[in-house]
Each structure stands twice: as C-alpha cells, then as structure tokens.
Amino acid sequence: MEKDWVTVFSTGETFEAELVKGMLMDNGINAVVLNGRDSEFGTFGEAAVYVHVSQAPEAQKLIATR
C-alpha cells in the first residue's frame, strides 16, 4: 500500500468491501480493496477498503450514511 492510505472500512465479506469501494468511487473518492481473506478456505481474514488520508473524512461520512 502506498504511503498515506488508511482503512475506512473492513468486513469479512469481499463483495461488501467491493460495494463500498464502488460507492466511494462513484462519489469521486479513489479507493482500493485489499483482500486479506484466506484463499484456500475463504473463511478467515477480512477485506479492507483503503483511501488516501486526505479523503478519509469524506469517505467515512459516506460510509456512515449508506
């Protein structure tokens, strides 16, 4: 992950992280998903949505109102 990116959302469901990422992107916030889920079983770990620290407050507001 590049410098100055922070986690604004994490979940046990990859699809949910992708939905949040899409919502943020639709609102002009660059976002990426890092999938930390176990590739063999898919039951361990989390998927996290990251944004640049400068966009984190706006992203958190959008996520809170989704």
C-alpha positions, 0 to 999 in steps of 0.5 A: 500500500502506498504511503498515506492510505488508511482503512475506512472500512473492513468486513469479512465479506469481499463483495461488501468491501467491493460495494463500498469501494464502488460507492466511494468511487462513484462519489469521486473518492479513489479507493482500493480493496485489499483482500486479506481473506484466506484463499484456500478456505475463504473463511478467515481474514477480512477485506479492507477498503483503503483511501488516501488520508486526505479523503478519509473524512469524506469517505467515512461520512459516506460510509456512515450514511449508506 
